[in-house]
Amino acid sequence: MAQHICISDPAVQGRLRLSLISALKRWRCLRFLQAELPEPEGRHVPVQMELRRIVISEIQEQQVIYLKEVEGERCFPIVIGIFEATSIERRVKGISSPRPLTHDLIASVITELGGELQDVIINDLQDHTYYARLRIRQDGELREVDSRPSDAIALAVTCRVPIYVNESVLEEALRS
């Protein structure tokens, strides 16, 4: 038999309501992944992120992008190359190119071969190096392709698909 908990403090009620709404939104975003992802084991739950900031420096070789949790406040940087940073920045600003750039080409190849980029996931962090997967739906099957995170994010921005980060990777990134 279900039991009900009565909470009279309005602040606690508000926080619980927001937590429930956040959980429901996350469930709706992730329910399409249920068939493709193995049963989450706490630290492997994908967290939806958004591109928050791009820092391009003409002085340094390495550029930085910041990903922020969609349903939270956690944010972390990823160091990327100048080509990927400018490609992402051009796409975000809506600047077109007269000829396809590399990420446009990859997106076109996926489409021409009957696939659709479903999302990208940054799934691992080893020795200060991030690893990502492109998740491509083709002929009803989900195929995963290894990718550098910078290329995965550039493709996600190009194709306007979600970016996910495994909870374990997010936790490790915030500890570093």
Secondary structure, DSSP 8 states (H G I E B T S, - for coil): ---------HHHHHHHHHHHHHHHHHHHHHGGGTTTS----STT-EEEEEEEEEE--SSSS-EEEEEEETTSS-EEEEEE-HHHHHHHHHHHHT---SS--HHHHHHHHHHHTTEEEEEEEEEEEETTEEEEEEEEEETTEEEEEEE-HHHHHHHHHHHT--EEEEHHHHHHHHH-
